[in-house]
Amino acid sequence: MCLLFSFIPATIFTTIGYFVLLTAGIQNNQGINLFGLILAIAFFVIAFVFITCGLYMTVTKKCPMGKFFKSKMGQ
């Protein structure tokens, strides 16, 4: 369950990363290009961290949402 919901912020951060990468590539200044590249990589790493944390929570069965829904379903 946590893996499913971790895709939402990961998608947002990936979209922001691509937007930063696109807008930094348009600029002629090398300093802005480098800063944009570093910032885009940081956004991609954050998106990857969300996915791996969601996967870890789901695999180890520590997901609070999964426990909540299982208790409501009576399992």
Buried (B, 14 or more C-beta within 10 A) or exposed (E): BBBEBBBEBBEBBBEBBEEBBEEBEEEEEEEBBEBBBEBBEEBBEBBEBBBEBBEBBBEEEEBEEBEEEEEEEEE
